[in-house]
């Protein structure tokens, strides 16, 4: 048994986590709760300060857990990468967004690797968790790390283990979600799997290479993207045919096998599902391959915010109202229900589209009192009141938050366009239009 593997089993290693966001902070907390000493790294001093004070800023982290492990000394944060020298294992969990040309921006991964490299030492494990295109670990990360003079698979261990974080999921958290691990060598895989087995309550699935693990993560999210694209296209068709797509889905999911329900909406949000297919289609072109079905679903999903604006315009026309000058109240800017995360939220594009058509837009979201988008900060309504509802020409539901009083909305709003079927339990529906 290698020295590092034994130290992991003994919990005598120090673990590092680079990136203290939606993935990194929950991961750091779980590692500390498992009895390891953890150092969190982030270039944002505000996050570093908040962690060191035990102040939580991530919804899926239990505030009491964070306070307890910080005060016990099991977790501390820093922006000084020199502390990597005292770590035995480092996980990289930084953002991998798209650039302005819809191509992968891996600058955060590259920067993290370059920051780690000067402080690497023998018998060290590096794991990339950031979602990225197949080949990143071996083609980008490994050459940078080997500029340290250490050889991968001989002097240090390198693996990819995709993050599986579903913000707001009440059942599956970091601790109980199965993990996939693929190392550059079999020993790299074994060391990385040993680490996660020591931290998590869920099983660890080992694969033969980082590329398999990277593609597996892309498959997870592309699967959702394609199926949501299918249901969004059917929603557009059902509208033309005068058929309720939501009733169709309810009927279809009565089948106990061979069908999984997906639902339409104003578009896709979050860091993974809208972005990952772009990573795959970009990488596929290197091999002269076009992901035609995947790209078709991306086109459908990308046009949903504009389609919802057109539907809103149609609803207003039915009431002899023009979009230009109409007062529209948007309910929900988070990318899904009951969370405060609005990354890549389609509601923001819906708002842009409404404003471009001359509408006067306000919004209410109980989880997002204000949001920053394209350099500007927008404040939401402090409360959802009968006066605000009555003063709107149209209320547009773009997130199905469960703590919104939809009966109040139905009672006071003159016209409602519900893109999420959030008001399905409201009985008086004369003023409600469904996507």
JOZIJO-V342875 format. One record per pair of residues at least 24 apart in sequence whose C-alpha atoms are under 6 Angstrom apart, sorted by the first residue. I is the first residue (numbers start at 0). J is the second residue. D is the distance in Angstrom with one decimal. If there is no record, write none. Layout:
BEGIN
i=I j=J d=D
i=I j=J d=D
END
This chain:
BEGIN
i=4 j=190 d=5.8
i=10 j=35 d=5.8
i=12 j=87 d=5.8
i=13 j=37 d=5.8
i=13 j=86 d=4.9
i=13 j=87 d=5.5
i=14 j=86 d=5.4
i=14 j=88 d=5.0
i=14 j=89 d=5.9
i=15 j=39 d=5.7
i=15 j=86 d=5.9
i=15 j=89 d=4.3
i=16 j=89 d=5.6
i=16 j=90 d=4.8
i=17 j=91 d=4.8
i=17 j=92 d=5.8
i=18 j=92 d=5.2
i=18 j=93 d=4.9
i=23 j=92 d=5.3
i=25 j=60 d=5.8
i=30 j=198 d=5.6
i=31 j=73 d=5.5
i=33 j=198 d=5.5
i=36 j=73 d=4.5
i=37 j=73 d=5.9
i=37 j=74 d=4.8
i=38 j=74 d=5.8
i=38 j=75 d=5.2
i=38 j=76 d=5.5
i=39 j=76 d=4.4
i=40 j=76 d=5.8
i=40 j=77 d=5.2
i=40 j=78 d=5.4
i=41 j=78 d=5.2
i=42 j=78 d=5.2
i=47 j=76 d=5.2
i=47 j=77 d=5.7
i=51 j=75 d=5.7
i=51 j=76 d=6.0
i=83 j=118 d=5.8
i=84 j=118 d=4.8
i=87 j=123 d=5.0
i=88 j=123 d=5.7
i=88 j=124 d=4.5
i=88 j=125 d=5.8
i=89 j=125 d=5.0
i=90 j=125 d=5.9
i=90 j=126 d=4.6
i=90 j=127 d=5.8
i=91 j=127 d=4.8
i=91 j=128 d=5.7
i=92 j=128 d=5.2
i=92 j=129 d=5.0
i=93 j=129 d=5.8
i=103 j=278 d=5.9
i=116 j=144 d=5.4
i=116 j=147 d=5.6
i=121 j=154 d=5.0
i=121 j=155 d=5.7
i=122 j=154 d=5.8
i=122 j=155 d=5.0
i=123 j=155 d=4.9
i=124 j=155 d=6.0
i=124 j=156 d=4.6
i=124 j=157 d=5.9
i=125 j=157 d=4.9
i=126 j=157 d=5.8
i=126 j=158 d=4.8
i=126 j=159 d=5.4
i=127 j=159 d=4.8
i=128 j=160 d=5.1
i=128 j=161 d=4.6
i=128 j=162 d=5.3
i=132 j=278 d=5.3
i=133 j=210 d=4.9
i=133 j=213 d=5.0
i=133 j=214 d=5.4
i=134 j=210 d=5.4
i=156 j=187 d=4.8
i=157 j=182 d=5.9
i=157 j=183 d=6.0
i=157 j=187 d=5.7
i=158 j=182 d=3.9
i=158 j=183 d=6.0
i=159 j=209 d=5.1
i=167 j=338 d=5.7
i=174 j=199 d=4.8
i=174 j=200 d=5.8
i=175 j=200 d=5.2
i=175 j=201 d=4.7
i=176 j=201 d=5.6
i=177 j=201 d=4.8
i=177 j=202 d=5.1
i=177 j=203 d=5.8
i=178 j=203 d=4.7
i=178 j=204 d=5.9
i=179 j=203 d=5.8
i=179 j=204 d=4.7
i=179 j=205 d=5.9
i=180 j=205 d=5.0
i=181 j=206 d=4.9
i=181 j=207 d=5.8
i=181 j=208 d=4.5
i=181 j=209 d=4.4
i=181 j=212 d=5.5
i=182 j=208 d=5.3
i=182 j=209 d=5.3
i=183 j=208 d=5.8
i=217 j=275 d=5.8
i=220 j=272 d=5.0
i=221 j=276 d=5.5
i=224 j=272 d=6.0
i=225 j=296 d=5.2
i=227 j=261 d=5.9
i=228 j=296 d=4.6
i=228 j=299 d=5.7
i=228 j=300 d=5.5
i=230 j=263 d=5.6
i=231 j=263 d=4.8
i=264 j=418 d=5.4
i=264 j=419 d=5.6
i=265 j=303 d=5.1
i=265 j=304 d=5.0
i=266 j=300 d=5.3
i=266 j=303 d=5.1
i=266 j=304 d=5.8
i=266 j=345 d=5.1
i=267 j=345 d=5.9
i=268 j=334 d=4.9
i=268 j=343 d=4.7
i=268 j=344 d=4.3
i=268 j=345 d=5.8
i=269 j=334 d=6.0
i=269 j=342 d=5.1
i=269 j=343 d=5.3
i=304 j=349 d=4.9
i=322 j=358 d=5.7
i=323 j=356 d=5.8
i=323 j=357 d=4.1
i=323 j=358 d=5.1
i=324 j=357 d=5.6
i=324 j=358 d=4.9
i=325 j=358 d=4.9
i=325 j=359 d=5.9
i=326 j=359 d=4.8
i=326 j=391 d=5.0
i=326 j=392 d=5.2
i=327 j=360 d=4.9
i=327 j=391 d=5.6
i=327 j=392 d=5.9
i=327 j=393 d=4.9
i=327 j=394 d=5.7
i=328 j=360 d=5.9
i=328 j=361 d=5.0
i=328 j=362 d=5.2
i=328 j=394 d=4.7
i=329 j=362 d=4.5
i=329 j=394 d=5.9
i=329 j=395 d=4.8
i=329 j=396 d=6.0
i=330 j=362 d=5.8
i=330 j=363 d=5.2
i=330 j=395 d=6.0
i=330 j=396 d=4.7
i=330 j=397 d=5.8
i=331 j=364 d=4.6
i=331 j=397 d=5.4
i=331 j=398 d=4.6
i=335 j=398 d=5.8
i=336 j=398 d=5.6
i=336 j=399 d=5.0
i=336 j=400 d=4.5
i=337 j=400 d=5.1
i=339 j=366 d=4.8
i=339 j=367 d=5.5
i=346 j=397 d=6.0
i=385 j=411 d=5.8
i=388 j=412 d=4.8
END
